[in-house]
Amino acid sequence: MKTKQILSLLLAVLLVVAMFAGCSNKGDTPKNPDTTQNPSGNTGTQTGDKDKEEENSPYKFAAGKFETDEDGIALAPYDYELPISTTDEVLTYWNTCWTPQYIPDSGFSKMPYQAELEDMTGVHVEYMCPSAETRSENFAVMIAANDLPDIMSSGLTFYGKSAKDAIEEGWFANIWDYREYAPNFFYQVKTLDDDTVTNTVFYEKDIVGWFYGILTDPTPTTGWCVREDFLAELGLTWEDIVTYDDIHNMLVRFKNELGIQWPMEVFKTLEMVPGYFASGYNTAVLLNAYGLPYTKLIDGKIQFTLTTEDDKAAITMLAGWFKEGLIDPGWPGYAGNNEMVNQITNGETAYVSMTPSQINDYITQTPDPDASWTSLTRPVLYKGQELKYGQKLSYLTYGTESLSATCENLPLAVTWCDWFYSQEGSEYSSWGPQGVVWDYDEDGQKTLTDFILHHPEGMGAQWALLMYSANNLGDATLFSQARSYAYPGGRELLEMTQRWVIDGYKGEYDVPTGFRLSDEESEELNTYSGDLSTYINENYAAFFAGEKPLSEWDSYIEGMYSMGMQNVLDLYQSAYDAYLASKE
């Protein structure tokens, strides 16, 4: 039975019934209920009848209980009455645990945060946790079986097509159609009044494919950090390391004077975040595993990173450092910092891209009692250089959640997701259960527990936070970063992130987030993008590792054009020109 039919039945007969037997997939995709025709949720029942119905309902939905603007967006935050549900329905949630070895035998859902979350909201959730390495394959299997879970972390990312395609093809729900059940999420998006946020959340004015994690306290979360005690041995401070020449000289001295085996670490994608190391070249040297390289805009023309003269200059420099033995040759095996903990903690390396919140973990695991880390500013070619690409401060986290169109109780799924953007949901998800993750110190301030800071099984505090409270790398919440620094000395670490803020940043080379290809352009792009992406990633990595001489750069460029790069550029340029025209 369709969702709208069941809601109508509830309103008509005023009985206490379970709206659905559960949120499982049923093969055929039901039509989404048309909430846009009646955003208030009022079907004409008398006030007394409606009050009686709400009193008897097993759900505490927000629909019809808050004031909206002309688009149906809440005018104020909404406080949920808990529990949200008193039924036995189960929502399935597909996400990732990056440290699965620490999941207890009782299962992920029985961990303190997940169990208390269920007690608070009354919503039963079955967690499906494939490893990070197998997610793409696992997603493909579920698509082939036409059996998607109700809620999917990064679902649209793995789908590989636009939100509009995913919705029209019947895989994911259009969350905009359910905005009467999501007052807090849409209120937060509108209140920020930030083009990047709006254009990321909204594919089109009336198409929203995912809940997106939002920061309450945005700061740059990642950047390059250095062993501060090693700098001191060389008579240097972080303020002395500004340019790439400064970095190179530092790495050489680390290796020659201090005997550090691999002074610098990079990842298998080279950069972890696009433009955070290649900032001075106003480009990104990140190998994009999900598709074509990142775009940038020069004098009104779309370009791709990894393909320009700036990218050649950047990889020439990095390849030279690699050849000098300044960079760990194990880089193809490092998806993140978690794979290089030994090098970081035993002094084999000294210059790594990381989040300052990880520093306390590394220090506590380092045998050297004098070990300390600090952040460096974004690298530049020369002091005073104006950075133009990839440095905008973001309000968004990495977490996203899409909903299966075949979930049998989408109002419940949407409501559960929206609760995390309420004041109560944001506070709880950011911090997790009291006594497990945090408690009050003698000054009445929240501080992380010894269980988190010194996990009995040796898990680092930041990884423990991802298991015992919201996983901001996958879960979509209104998220506070304060938890990551809630321990003695943590405030100083948080202040390190301010070195990555670019005052007066204009982002002249940043492509507007509202610009995107049409469905027809996207379809044509797909005929080129797969082979081109593989070609570019493999060749750029080969230049870095010295497996391909940089004298073959021109041949590399010619090769990508022979594979259709000009057609790809034309598609993007056409889309960008159309975007500009739409703004006139």
Residue pairs with C-beta under 8 A, 6 or more apart in sequence:
2 30
2 31
2 33
3 19
3 20
3 30
3 32
3 33
3 408
3 409
3 410
3 411
4 33
4 34
6 19
6 20
7 19
7 33
7 411
8 43
9 17
10 17
10 19
10 53
10 57
11 43
11 45
11 53
14 49
14 52
14 53
14 56
15 56
16 56
16 57
16 58
18 58
18 87
18 88
18 89
19 58
19 59
19 87
19 89
19 409
19 411
19 412
20 89
20 408
20 409
20 412
21 89
21 408
22 89
22 90
22 408
22 409
23 89
23 90
23 91
23 92
23 150
23 407
23 408
23 409
23 412
23 413
24 92
24 150
24 408
25 146
25 147
25 148
25 149
25 404
25 406
25 407
26 406
26 408
27 146
27 406
28 406
29 170
29 171
29 405
29 406
30 405
30 406
30 408
32 173
32 174
32 177
32 178
32 405
32 410
33 177
33 178
33 410
34 177
35 41
35 63
35 177
35 178
35 179
35 180
36 72
36 177
36 206
39 68
39 72
39 179
39 180
40 63
40 64
40 68
40 180
41 63
41 64
41 180
42 64
45 53
58 85
58 86
58 87
59 84
59 85
59 86
59 87
59 411
59 412
59 415
60 80
60 81
60 82
60 83
60 84
60 85
61 84
61 181
61 411
61 412
61 415
62 78
62 80
62 180
62 181
62 182
62 183
62 415
62 418
63 180
63 181
63 411
64 180
65 78
66 74
66 75
66 76
66 78
66 183
67 74
67 75
67 76
68 74
68 75
69 75
69 190
72 179
72 180
73 179
73 183
73 186
73 187
73 190
74 183
74 184
74 186
74 187
75 187
76 187
77 183
77 184
77 187
77 422
77 423
78 183
78 184
78 187
78 422
79 422
79 423
79 424
80 415
80 419
80 422
80 424
80 425
82 120
82 121
82 122
82 424
83 120
83 121
83 122
83 123
84 121
84 122
84 123
84 412
84 415
84 416
84 419
85 121
85 122
85 123
85 412
86 122
88 124
89 123
89 124
89 409
89 412
90 124
90 125
90 126
91 123
91 124
91 125
91 126
91 150
91 151
91 407
91 409
91 412
91 413
91 416
92 125
92 126
92 128
92 149
92 150
92 151
93 125
93 126
93 127
93 128
93 149
93 150
93 151
93 152
93 153
94 128
94 130
94 142
94 148
94 149
94 151
94 152
94 153
94 155
95 127
95 128
95 129
95 152
95 153
95 471
95 474
95 475
96 129
96 130
96 131
96 132
96 135
96 153
96 471
96 473
96 474
97 103
97 108
97 129
97 466
97 467
97 471
98 132
98 336
98 338
98 463
98 466
98 473
99 338
99 459
99 463
99 466
99 467
100 129
100 131
102 457
102 459
102 464
102 467
103 111
103 129
103 467
104 110
104 111
107 127
108 114
108 127
108 129
109 115
109 118
109 125
109 126
109 127
111 467
111 468
112 432
112 433
112 436
112 468
113 432
113 433
113 436
113 437
113 467
113 468
113 469
113 470
114 125
114 127
116 433
117 125
117 428
117 429
118 124
118 125
120 428
121 416
121 419
123 412
123 416
125 416
128 149
130 138
132 335
133 335
135 154
135 158
136 158
139 155
139 158
139 159
142 148
142 149
143 159
143 171
148 155
148 171
148 404
148 406
149 404
150 403
150 404
150 407
150 413
151 401
151 402
151 403
151 404
151 407
151 413
151 416
151 417
152 158
152 401
152 402
152 403
152 404
153 399
153 400
153 401
153 474
153 475
153 476
154 400
154 474
155 172
155 210
155 400
155 401
155 402
156 163
156 166
156 172
156 209
156 210
156 400
156 402
157 290
157 400
159 166
159 171
159 172
159 402
160 290
160 291
161 169
161 522
162 203
162 209
162 516
162 519
162 522
163 172
163 203
163 207
163 208
163 209
163 210
164 203
164 204
164 207
164 209
164 519
165 519
165 522
166 172
166 209
166 402
167 173
167 174
167 207
167 209
167 405
170 405
170 406
171 404
171 405
172 209
172 402
172 403
172 404
172 405
173 402
173 403
173 404
173 405
173 407
173 410
173 414
174 206
174 207
174 208
174 209
175 182
175 185
175 208
175 209
175 210
175 211
175 403
175 414
176 202
176 206
176 207
176 208
178 410
178 411
178 414
179 186
181 411
181 414
181 415
181 418
182 211
182 414
182 415
182 417
182 418
182 421
183 418
184 418
184 419
184 421
184 422
184 425
184 478
185 211
185 417
185 418
185 421
187 421
188 214
188 421
188 478
189 197
189 198
189 201
189 212
189 214
190 198
192 198
192 214
192 395
194 395
195 512
195 513
195 514
196 392
196 394
196 395
196 396
196 513
197 212
197 214
197 395
197 396
198 514
199 512
199 513
199 514
200 212
200 396
200 513
201 208
201 210
201 212
202 208
203 209
203 516
209 402
210 400
210 401
210 402
210 476
211 400
211 401
211 402
211 417
211 418
211 476
212 396
212 397
212 399
212 400
212 476
213 396
213 397
213 398
213 399
213 400
213 472
213 475
213 476
213 477
213 478
213 479
214 395
214 396
214 397
214 421
214 477
214 478
214 479
215 394
215 395
215 396
215 397
215 479
215 480
215 481
216 426
216 430
216 478
216 479
216 480
216 481
217 480
217 481
217 482
218 393
218 394
218 395
219 393
219 481
219 494
219 497
219 498
219 500
219 501
220 393
220 497
220 500
220 501
221 355
221 481
221 497
222 272
222 273
222 276
222 353
222 354
222 355
223 276
223 353
223 354
223 375
223 376
223 378
223 497
223 499
223 500
224 276
224 277
224 351
224 352
224 353
224 354
224 375
224 376
224 379
225 351
225 352
225 353
225 354
225 356
225 359
225 373
225 374
225 375
225 376
225 496
226 238
226 241
226 250
226 350
226 351
226 373
226 374
226 375
226 376
227 347
227 350
227 351
227 371
227 372
227 373
228 238
228 372
228 373
228 374
229 368
229 370
229 371
229 372
230 254
230 258
230 260
230 350
231 237
231 238
231 240
231 241
231 250
231 374
233 257
233 258
234 250
234 253
234 254
234 257
234 258
236 250
238 374
238 375
238 376
238 377
238 499
240 246
241 247
241 250
241 376
241 377
242 377
242 379
242 380
242 383
243 280
243 379
243 380
243 381
243 382
243 383
244 280
244 317
244 379
244 380
244 381
247 351
247 376
247 379
248 321
248 326
250 263
250 351
251 263
251 264
251 321
251 326
251 350
251 351
252 263
252 324
252 326
254 260
254 263
254 350
254 351
255 261
255 263
255 325
255 326
258 350
260 347
260 348
260 349
260 350
261 348
261 349
262 325
262 326
262 327
262 328
262 329
262 343
262 348
262 349
263 326
263 327
263 349
263 350
263 351
264 321
264 326
264 327
264 328
264 349
264 350
264 351
264 352
265 327
265 328
265 331
265 334
265 340
265 343
265 344
265 349
265 351
265 352
265 353
266 318
266 327
266 328
266 331
266 334
266 353
267 331
267 334
267 335
267 336
267 353
268 287
268 331
268 332
268 333
268 334
268 335
269 286
269 287
269 288
269 289
269 335
270 277
270 285
270 286
270 287
270 318
270 331
270 541
270 544
271 277
271 278
271 284
271 285
271 286
271 353
272 286
272 336
272 353
273 286
273 353
273 390
274 284
274 286
274 294
274 305
274 390
275 283
275 284
275 286
275 294
275 389
275 390
275 391
276 353
276 378
276 390
276 500
277 285
277 353
277 379
278 284
278 285
278 305
278 311
278 314
279 378
279 379
279 380
279 387
279 389
279 390
279 391
280 378
280 379
280 380
280 381
280 385
280 387
281 310
281 311
281 313
281 314
281 381
282 296
282 310
282 387
282 388
282 389
282 509
283 296
283 305
283 308
283 310
283 311
283 314
283 389
284 293
284 294
284 296
284 305
284 306
284 389
284 390
285 305
285 306
285 311
285 314
285 315
285 318
285 540
286 293
286 294
286 305
287 306
287 537
287 540
287 541
288 294
288 533
288 537
289 537
291 529
291 533
292 304
292 529
292 532
292 533
292 536
292 568
293 304
293 305
293 306
293 307
293 533
293 536
294 304
294 305
294 390
295 302
295 303
295 304
295 305
295 511
295 572
296 302
296 303
296 304
296 305
296 389
296 509
296 510
296 511
297 303
297 508
297 509
297 510
297 511
297 576
298 509
301 573
302 511
302 569
302 572
302 573
302 576
303 569
304 536
304 565
304 568
304 569
305 311
306 536
306 537
306 540
307 536
307 557
307 560
307 565
311 540
312 550
312 553
315 540
315 543
315 544
315 550
316 550
318 327
318 544
319 543
319 544
319 545
319 546
319 550
321 327
322 329
322 544
322 545
322 546
323 546
328 334
328 340
328 343
328 348
328 349
330 340
332 541
333 339
334 340
337 344
337 352
337 353
337 354
337 358
338 463
340 349
340 352
341 362
341 365
341 460
342 348
343 349
344 352
344 362
344 366
345 362
345 365
345 366
345 367
346 366
346 367
347 366
347 368
347 371
354 362
354 373
355 462
355 484
356 373
356 375
356 485
356 493
356 494
356 496
356 497
357 462
357 481
357 484
357 485
357 490
357 493
357 494
358 460
358 462
359 373
359 493
360 453
360 461
360 487
360 489
360 490
360 493
361 460
361 461
361 462
361 463
362 371
362 373
362 460
363 371
363 372
363 373
364 453
364 454
365 460
374 496
375 496
375 497
375 499
375 500
376 499
377 499
377 500
378 387
378 391
378 500
378 502
380 387
387 502
387 505
388 506
388 507
388 508
388 509
388 510
389 507
389 508
389 509
389 510
390 510
391 502
391 505
391 507
392 505
392 507
392 510
393 501
393 505
397 472
397 473
397 476
397 477
397 479
398 472
398 473
398 474
399 470
399 471
399 472
399 473
399 474
399 475
399 476
399 477
399 479
400 476
401 417
401 475
401 476
403 410
403 413
403 414
403 417
407 413
417 476
419 425
420 426
420 429
420 470
420 475
420 476
420 477
420 478
421 477
421 478
422 478
425 477
425 478
426 477
426 478
426 479
426 480
427 480
429 469
429 470
429 475
429 477
429 478
429 479
430 469
430 470
430 477
430 478
430 479
430 480
430 482
430 483
431 437
431 438
431 446
431 469
431 480
431 483
432 438
432 465
432 468
432 469
432 470
432 483
433 468
433 469
435 449
436 449
436 451
436 452
436 468
437 448
437 449
437 451
437 452
437 465
437 468
437 469
437 483
438 446
438 447
438 448
438 449
438 452
438 483
438 486
439 446
439 447
439 449
440 446
440 447
441 447
445 486
446 482
446 483
446 486
447 486
447 487
448 461
448 465
448 483
448 486
448 487
451 464
452 461
452 464
452 465
452 468
453 461
453 487
455 461
455 464
459 467
461 487
462 484
465 483
465 484
466 472
466 473
469 483
470 477
470 479
472 479
481 494
484 490
484 494
485 491
485 493
485 494
511 576
512 579
514 579
515 575
515 576
515 579
516 575
516 579
517 525
517 571
517 572
517 575
518 575
518 578
521 571
521 574
521 575
524 567
524 571
525 568
525 571
527 564
528 563
528 564
528 565
528 567
528 568
529 568
531 563
532 560
532 563
532 564
532 565
532 568
535 559
535 560
535 563
536 560
539 548
539 556
539 559
542 548
543 550
543 553
543 556
548 556
